[in-house]
Amino acid sequence: MEQRSPLSLAIFDQHRGLALRVIERRVGNRAEAEDIVQTAMVKLLENPPEETVSNPGAYLIKIGLNLATDRAGSDLSRCFSAEQPRAARR
């Protein structure tokens, strides 16, 4: 199994609760918020910033908010594309 940086795990442990509350408020769903926070942490581990981040908690939250925005846009896009054939029939 791959070893993770203790600093990264410490950041996740320390800031997960706040990130979860912020994202849950944005998406309105606890399970989706947990998934987004987890995905944000994976992205942070896979692509660490090149420069030192002065506020890693805020950085984690920002990644999560961006993911939430992307998901909302994707969901909206799927909704419109699913309705497109019905509109064309009219």
Legacy VTK file of the C-alpha trace (Angstrom):
# vtk DataFile Version 3.0
C-alpha trace
ASCII
DATASET POLYDATA
POINTS 90 float
0.000 0.000 0.000
1.237 3.468 -0.845
2.463 5.644 2.048
0.937 9.073 2.343
2.619 12.151 3.697
1.899 12.596 7.419
1.472 16.317 6.786
-1.276 15.633 4.248
-3.061 13.247 6.572
-2.727 15.753 9.404
-4.248 18.454 7.209
-7.139 16.188 6.304
-7.751 15.149 9.918
-7.495 18.707 11.189
-9.681 20.399 8.580
-12.088 17.677 7.453
-14.883 18.698 9.838
-14.932 22.329 8.763
-14.598 21.418 5.093
-17.475 18.985 5.450
-19.739 21.605 7.064
-18.928 24.220 4.417
-19.462 21.841 1.498
-22.620 20.371 3.020
-24.044 23.866 3.311
-23.269 24.409 -0.379
-24.665 21.111 -1.723
-27.393 20.486 0.858
-26.580 16.797 1.220
-24.292 15.180 3.814
-23.377 12.123 1.735
-22.507 14.201 -1.316
-20.484 16.584 0.852
-18.502 13.666 2.292
-17.794 12.410 -1.215
-16.663 15.851 -2.365
-14.363 16.375 0.634
-12.834 12.937 0.072
-12.311 13.707 -3.620
-10.760 17.068 -2.733
-8.274 15.367 -0.429
-7.373 12.791 -3.074
-6.768 15.607 -5.555
-4.608 17.403 -3.014
-2.567 14.231 -2.388
-2.212 13.393 -6.077
-1.381 16.942 -7.175
0.214 18.787 -4.277
0.704 22.525 -4.798
4.131 23.527 -6.052
4.419 26.279 -3.463
3.827 26.194 0.268
0.195 26.860 1.119
-0.161 29.256 4.043
-3.669 28.051 4.946
-4.059 24.374 4.002
-7.568 24.163 5.487
-8.803 26.978 3.274
-7.055 25.387 0.312
-8.825 22.072 0.952
-12.163 23.880 1.264
-11.539 25.813 -1.961
-10.825 22.586 -3.845
-14.049 21.148 -2.401
-16.107 24.193 -3.353
-14.726 24.047 -6.886
-15.668 20.372 -7.105
-19.167 21.159 -5.803
-19.551 23.868 -8.445
-18.328 21.491 -11.159
-20.801 18.820 -10.044
-23.680 21.291 -9.984
-22.838 22.410 -13.525
-22.519 18.820 -14.668
-25.868 17.922 -13.087
-27.514 20.927 -14.718
-25.978 20.039 -18.075
-27.264 16.457 -17.806
-30.701 17.787 -16.919
-30.844 20.010 -20.011
-29.456 17.356 -22.329
-32.019 14.853 -21.032
-34.818 17.318 -21.718
-33.552 18.361 -25.130
-35.251 15.524 -27.075
-38.629 16.287 -25.470
-38.366 19.944 -26.411
-37.456 19.052 -29.992
-40.591 16.873 -30.307
-42.953 19.743 -29.600
LINES 1 91
90 0 1 2 3 4 5 6 7 8 9 10 11 12 13 14 15 16 17 18 19 20 21 22 23 24 25 26 27 28 29 30 31 32 33 34 35 36 37 38 39 40 41 42 43 44 45 46 47 48 49 50 51 52 53 54 55 56 57 58 59 60 61 62 63 64 65 66 67 68 69 70 71 72 73 74 75 76 77 78 79 80 81 82 83 84 85 86 87 88 89
